[in-house]
Amino acid sequence: MLKNNHLIKCTVISLIFHACSIPVVSAHEGHDHSHEEIITIGKKTFVHLQTILSTYQEVYVHLVKKDMHGIPDLAHKLLDVARQAAQTEPDGAGRHMMEHVRAGVEGLKKARNIQEAQGALLAISNSLIPFFKAWPNQLKRNELKLCYCRKDEHSWLQPLNCSVACPYNSDTSSNCTDIEEIK
């Protein structure tokens, strides 16, 4: 009985020790974290993010229509804002996200055709989506929904007021129908 009681105490102490060693992440807007934790951004960066998102939505609409006209101007606007956001945000996950957005936007600026622009939008989407997965309330706040195309296995941020359409669909004659909204 004494050995069994000692074993239970050791197990409980080891569980408590293990639970205390797990990092507790409490994140909110403006709180800095490393890229391995929940992505947070400062208030100044949040303003830049809103501009990025509104311009992202315009690029999305162009790509759904397979229309390259206007994308270079939108890419230029996005690049300026993404640079400002990366400079505004202190070191950490938020800055890392903005630097990846900027890299994706540079690809969009260089895009010569729809396929290259789609690849650049994918890079931008992949940079932004972890923030929205961590903070799903920000989707609603920014009037967005997160969609996933099972056919292409890609995700994107979809404006709430637009009918669901995959911006990565390469077939100009049809729209992808294998899309789900991620909630």
C-alpha positions in Angstrom: 0.0 0.0 0.0 2.8 2.4 0.9 4.6 1.8 -2.5 1.3 2.4 -4.4 0.6 5.6 -2.5 4.2 6.8 -3.3 3.7 5.9 -6.9 0.5 8.0 -7.1 2.1 11.0 -5.5 5.1 10.8 -7.9 2.7 10.6 -10.9 0.7 13.6 -9.7 3.8 15.7 -9.1 5.2 14.8 -12.5 1.9 15.7 -14.2 1.8 19.0 -12.3 5.4 19.7 -13.2 4.7 18.9 -16.9 1.6 21.1 -17.0 3.5 24.0 -15.5 6.3 23.7 -18.1 3.8 24.0 -21.0 4.1 27.6 -22.3 0.9 29.6 -21.7 0.1 31.8 -24.6 -2.2 34.7 -24.0 -2.2 36.8 -27.1 -4.0 40.0 -27.9 -3.6 42.8 -30.4 -0.3 44.5 -29.7 1.3 41.7 -27.7 4.6 40.4 -29.2 5.2 36.7 -29.8 7.7 34.6 -31.7 6.6 33.0 -35.0 6.0 29.7 -33.3 3.2 31.1 -31.2 0.0 32.9 -32.1 0.5 35.8 -34.4 -0.4 39.2 -33.0 0.1 42.6 -34.4 0.3 46.2 -33.0 -2.4 48.8 -33.5 -0.4 50.6 -36.2 0.2 47.4 -38.0 -3.5 46.6 -37.7 -4.3 49.7 -39.7 -1.9 48.6 -42.4 -3.4 45.1 -42.3 -6.9 46.6 -43.1 -5.5 48.4 -46.1 -3.7 45.2 -47.2 -7.0 43.2 -46.9 -9.1 45.7 -48.9 -6.5 45.7 -51.7 -6.2 41.9 -51.4 -9.9 41.7 -52.0 -9.6 43.8 -55.2 -6.8 41.5 -56.5 -9.0 38.5 -55.6 -11.9 39.9 -57.7 -9.5 40.5 -60.7 -8.1 37.0 -60.5 -11.6 35.4 -60.3 -12.4 37.2 -63.5 -9.0 36.3 -65.0 -8.3 40.0 -65.5 -4.7 41.2 -65.2 -5.7 44.9 -65.9 -5.2 46.9 -62.7 -3.2 44.2 -60.8 0.2 46.0 -61.3 -1.3 49.2 -59.7 -2.8 47.2 -56.9 0.5 45.4 -56.3 2.3 48.7 -56.1 -0.2 49.9 -53.5 0.1 46.6 -51.6 3.9 46.7 -51.6 4.0 50.2 -50.1 1.6 49.2 -47.3 3.3 45.9 -46.7 6.7 47.6 -46.3 5.2 50.1 -43.9 3.6 47.3 -41.9 6.8 45.4 -41.7 8.6 48.5 -40.5 5.9 49.4 -38.0 5.7 45.9 -36.3 8.4 45.0 -33.8 10.4 41.8 -34.2 8.2 38.8 -33.7 5.4 36.8 -35.4 3.6 39.9 -36.7 6.6 41.3 -38.4 7.5 37.8 -39.8 3.9 37.7 -41.3 4.2 41.1 -42.8 7.6 40.3 -44.4 6.1 37.2 -46.0 3.2 39.3 -47.2 5.7 41.8 -48.7 7.5 38.9 -50.5 4.3 37.6 -51.9 3.3 41.1 -53.1 6.7 41.5 -54.8 5.8 38.3 -56.7 2.5 39.9 -57.6 4.2 43.0 -58.9 6.4 41.0 -61.2 3.6 38.7 -62.4 3.3 38.7 -66.2 0.3 36.5 -66.5 -2.7 35.1 -64.5 -0.9 32.0 -63.3 2.0 34.0 -61.8 -0.5 36.4 -60.2 -2.4 33.4 -58.8 0.9 32.1 -57.3 1.6 35.4 -55.8 -1.9 35.6 -54.3 -1.4 32.1 -52.9 1.8 33.3 -51.2 0.0 36.3 -49.7 -2.9 34.2 -48.6 -0.6 31.6 -46.9 1.1 34.5 -45.0 -2.2 36.0 -43.8 -4.3 32.9 -43.0 -2.4 31.8 -39.8 -3.4 35.2 -38.3 -7.0 34.6 -39.1 -6.9 31.0 -37.9 -5.6 32.3 -34.6 -8.1 35.1 -34.5 -11.3 34.0 -36.3 -13.2 37.0 -34.9 -11.0 39.1 -37.2 -12.6 37.4 -40.3 -16.0 38.8 -39.3 -14.5 42.2 -38.3 -12.9 42.5 -41.7 -16.0 41.1 -43.6 -14.1 38.1 -44.8 -14.5 34.3 -44.8 -11.8 31.7 -45.2 -12.3 29.3 -48.1 -10.6 26.2 -49.2 -10.6 24.5 -52.6 -10.3 20.8 -52.2 -9.4 20.4 -55.9 -6.4 22.7 -55.8 -5.8 22.2 -52.0 -5.4 26.0 -51.6 -7.0 28.5 -49.2 -7.8 32.2 -49.6 -9.7 35.0 -47.9 -13.0 35.5 -49.5 -15.0 38.8 -49.3 -18.3 38.1 -47.5 -20.3 40.0 -50.1 -19.0 38.0 -53.1 -20.2 34.6 -54.3 -17.7 31.9 -53.5 -15.2 31.5 -56.3 -11.7 30.0 -56.4 -9.1 32.6 -57.5 -6.6 29.8 -58.3 -8.9 28.0 -60.9 -6.9 27.7 -64.1 -9.9 26.9 -66.3 -11.3 30.1 -67.6 -14.5 28.4 -68.9 -15.7 27.0 -65.5 -15.6 27.8 -61.8 -14.4 25.3 -59.3 -17.2 23.7 -57.4 -15.2 21.8 -54.8 -15.0 24.7 -52.3 -15.7 24.8 -48.6 -15.8 27.6 -46.1 -13.5 27.0 -43.1 -15.2 28.0 -39.9 
